[in-house]
């Protein structure tokens, strides 16, 4: 049986859609309201990949990125551990410099009432698809590409390397995810973040949010989370009606 007082929220979108920024705002607002929050980022669950396998002709780089790059089964176990009341999980650490797993890191759930699961492919994680409320940030691939190039070149990667990753790995795999999981249709909250200076709230199903958060959280916690989320979403994006 799940403990009263824990809920999960997914922040989904293609690479460069603004997930990390919104997650940081949500986490800060929830904590300011006195609710413990833990962030589970898909990027923290990476695995070493032999990209030379793409040269065999049987698998593309997009296939390797989609199927092998992220340890989604481990992230599924972590989210289940949170929901069912475990105090912590230990996960392997991916060392980007050596491109291997090196050591372990503990993620503490002590005092946390809300798990914010942020990253690409989030609805491929069974416990997230079954238990979490979902926010989806919708952005075109063209706008996302500009952001990813700016972000990753600022981190030291060459423009050629970043563009290769975008077109050989990231976007083909994310197109596959959109077709397979349809996160736009499944989202309880849909935000158009094409222009990050003026995002628009296209869908905000407050009843669905309350229902999903309330599956494992008590009524008082659910009401508080719903109010906090509504405030953050209202600040993040202006509401407008779409046909």
N, C-alpha and C positions, 0 to 999 in steps of 0.2 A: 504493500500500500504506500502511496506517495505521502510524504509529510505535508501538513498544511503549511503554507508559507513560502513555497518556491514556484516560480513561473519562468517561462522562457520566451524570448522575443528574437526573431530572426531579422537581420538587416541585410537585404539581398540586392543584387544588381551586378551588371557587368563590370569588368575592371575599369576603373576611372570614373565610376558613376557617383562617387561621393559617400560611399558606405562608412569609411573610417571617420570622416568628419561628423556625420550624423550620429554614429555610435558614441563618439566622445561627448557630444552634447547630451545625448540621452543618459549616458552613465553619470555625467556630472550633475544633471538635474535630479536624477533618481537618488543619488547619494546626498545631495543637498536637502532632499525631502526626508532623509533619515532612513532610506531603504538601502540595504546592502546590495551591491551589484558586482558581478564578475563578467569580464569580457572573454569570450572564447572566439579567437580569430582563426579562420581557416588557414591563414598564412603561417600560423605557428605549428601547423601539423603537416609539414612538408617531408618528403622522402627523396633520397638521391635517385636520379633517373639517368640511365645510360642513353643519351640522346643519339648515339651512333646507331641504335636499333632502328631509327627512322630510315637509315640508309639501306635497310634490307628490302624495302619495297612492300613489306607486309603491314607495317604500321607507320603512320605519319607522326610528326612531332605533336600535332593536335591530339592524336590518339593517346600518346604517352602523357601529355599534359592532363588530359581529361581522366584517364584511367589510373595513372600511376603517381603523379606528382604530389597529390595530397592524400594523406592518410585519413580518409573520411571514416572508415570503420573505427579507428581510434577516437576520432572526434565524436562519433556516435556513442561510444562507450563513455566518454567523458560527460557528455550531456545527460546520458541516462544516470550516471553516478550523481550528478548534481540533482536531478529531479527526484531520485529515490533517497536522497538524504545523506550521501557520503560527505565526509568533512573535507576531502581533498582528492586530487589525482596527481600522479606523477607521469610526465610525458617525456619522451626523448627530445633532445635539443638538436635542431638542424643547424650546422655550422656552414653558413654561406661561403666563407672563405675557403674551407677545405672540401666543401660539398659532400659532407658526410654527417652521420649522426654522432654526436659527441656528448655524452653525459645525459643527465636528466634534470628536469625542472619541475617543481611542485606548483600546482595551481590550487590555492586554498579556496574552499567554499564557505569557510567559517563566517557566519553573520550575513551571508549573501541570500537574498530573497529573489533576485532576478538574474538570470543568465542572458547576456546579450551575445548572440551568436552572429558574427559578422564575417562576410566573405562570399566569394563566388561559389556556385554549385551548392548552396546551403540546403536546398530542398531535396538533394540526393541523400541527405543524412536522415535515416528513417525516424529517429527520435525527434528531430526538428520538424519534419513533415507532419508527424502525428500529433505533436504536443504544443508546438510554438505558434504564437501569433506572428504574422509576417508583414514586414514593411519592405516594399520594393521601390528602389530608385531607378526610374526609367531615363535612359540617356541614349542618344544615337551613337553608333560606332564611330562616326566621324568626330563628334565632340569628345568622346572618350579617348580616342587616339591622340588628340591634341594634349589632353591632360596627362596621359600615360607617358608620352614622349617628354613633356616638361618635367614630370615627376622623376622619371627614371634617369634621365640625363643629368638632372641635378644631383642624383645619388652617385654619379660617376660612371654610368654606362655610356658607351658610345651611341650616337643616334642610329647608326647602322644596326647595332646589336638590338636596340630597343625596337626598331621597326621590324626586324626579323622576328623577334619574339611575338610581337603584336599579330603579325599576319600569318606566321607559321604555327603558332601555338594558341595564344590567348583568344583571339576573336573566333577562329573556327570552332574551338572547343566550347566557347560560350554560346555560339549559334546552335550547336548541338544540344546544349543544356536548355536553351530557350524552347527548342522544338520538343524535347523529351519531357520537360517538367512544367512548362507553361507558368512560370512564376508570376507573370503579370496578371493573369486571370485569377490566380490563387491568392494574391496579396490582399490582406485586410486593409492595408494602407498603401496607396499608390501615389508616388510623388514624381512629377516631371522635373528632372534636374538638368535639362538640356542647357539652360543658362544658369550656372551656379550662383549668379548674382540675384536671380529672381526665380527661385523654384516655385512650382505650383502644386498644390494639394488636389489631386484628381479624384481620389477615393479615400474616405475615412470611415470605415464601418465600425463605429464605436461599439455596437452590440456584439460583433464578432470578436473584437479585441477583448471586451469584458468577459465574454464566454470562454475564450481560450485561456486567458490569464487566470480565470477563476477555476479552471480544472484542477489546479494543484495549489492555488493560493486561497487564503481565507477571504471572506467578503470585505473586510476592512482593508487588507492589502490590495485586493483587486481594485477597489474604489480609488485608493491612493495612487496606484500605478496608472490607472486610466486617466485620472486628473493630470498627473505629471506628463504623461505622454501627449495628451491633448494640448497642454501648454507648450511643450517643446515643438510639436508639429506645427502649431499655429505660428510660432515664432520663426520656424525654419522655412515654411512655405505658406504663401497666401492662398486661400481657398478660391476656387473658381469652378463653375459648372461646365461640364463637357457634354456634348451630345452623343 
